[in-house]
Amino acid sequence: MKTLEDYPVDELKLVYRLLHAQLTTHLALLEGDFLHDLQGYLQQQARSAGVDLSDHGQWDAWLGNTYVSCEERMKDREILR
């Protein structure tokens, strides 16, 4: 059986970005273990690459998204229920 470590990080980043983009329409993703485990693994990889995870813009850039400052990100944030 494969584990997350067996897959290329770029492929895992793509899967994470696609799943994360669906959170507002599929709230069940927030409840599942897979997304949580995938995020934890990717954060571990990012830390090893020198990414400051407290800076969400750095995290986004490392994932392959556009860098957006925390201030800009929070401006139009909606609360998921």
C-alpha positions as CSV (number, residue, x, y, z in Angstrom):
1,M,0.0,0.0,0.0
2,K,1.3,3.5,-0.9
3,T,1.5,6.3,1.6
4,L,1.7,10.1,0.9
5,E,5.5,9.8,1.0
6,D,5.3,7.6,-2.2
7,Y,3.8,10.4,-4.3
8,P,5.5,13.4,-5.9
9,V,5.0,16.5,-3.8
10,D,3.9,18.5,-6.8
11,E,1.1,16.0,-7.4
12,L,0.0,16.2,-3.8
13,K,0.1,20.0,-4.0
14,L,-2.3,19.9,-7.0
15,V,-4.7,17.5,-5.2
16,Y,-4.6,19.7,-2.1
17,R,-5.3,22.9,-4.2
18,L,-8.2,21.2,-6.0
19,L,-9.8,19.9,-2.7
20,H,-9.2,23.2,-0.9
21,A,-11.0,25.1,-3.7
22,Q,-14.1,22.9,-3.0
23,L,-14.4,23.5,0.7
24,T,-17.2,26.0,0.5
25,T,-19.4,23.6,-1.6
26,H,-18.3,20.4,0.1
27,L,-18.0,21.1,3.8
28,A,-17.7,17.4,4.5
29,L,-14.1,17.7,3.3
30,L,-13.4,19.6,6.5
31,E,-14.6,16.6,8.6
32,G,-12.5,14.0,6.8
33,D,-9.1,12.6,7.7
34,F,-7.6,12.7,4.2
35,L,-7.5,16.4,3.7
36,H,-6.2,16.9,7.3
37,D,-3.5,14.3,6.7
38,L,-2.6,15.7,3.3
39,Q,-2.3,19.2,4.7
40,G,-0.2,18.0,7.6
41,Y,2.2,16.2,5.3
42,L,2.5,19.1,2.9
43,Q,3.1,21.5,5.8
44,Q,5.9,19.3,7.0
45,Q,7.4,19.4,3.5
46,A,7.0,23.1,3.3
47,R,8.7,23.6,6.7
48,S,11.6,21.5,5.5
49,A,11.8,23.8,2.5
50,G,12.0,26.9,4.8
51,V,8.5,28.1,4.4
52,D,7.1,30.2,7.3
53,L,3.7,28.6,7.8
54,S,2.5,31.5,9.9
55,D,2.6,33.5,6.7
56,H,-0.3,32.2,4.7
57,G,1.0,33.9,1.6
58,Q,4.2,31.9,1.8
59,W,2.2,28.7,2.2
60,D,0.1,29.6,-0.8
61,A,3.1,30.4,-2.9
62,W,4.7,27.1,-2.0
63,L,1.5,25.3,-2.9
64,G,1.6,26.9,-6.3
65,N,-1.0,29.6,-5.7
66,T,-0.6,33.3,-6.0
67,Y,0.9,35.0,-2.9
68,V,-1.8,36.9,-1.1
69,S,-1.0,38.8,2.2
70,C,-3.0,37.7,5.3
71,E,-4.5,41.2,5.5
72,E,-5.9,40.9,1.9
73,R,-7.0,37.3,2.5
74,M,-9.1,38.1,5.5
75,K,-10.8,41.1,3.9
76,D,-13.7,39.2,2.3
77,R,-13.5,36.0,4.3
78,E,-16.8,34.2,4.8
79,I,-17.5,32.0,7.8
80,L,-18.3,28.4,6.9
81,R,-21.0,26.7,8.9
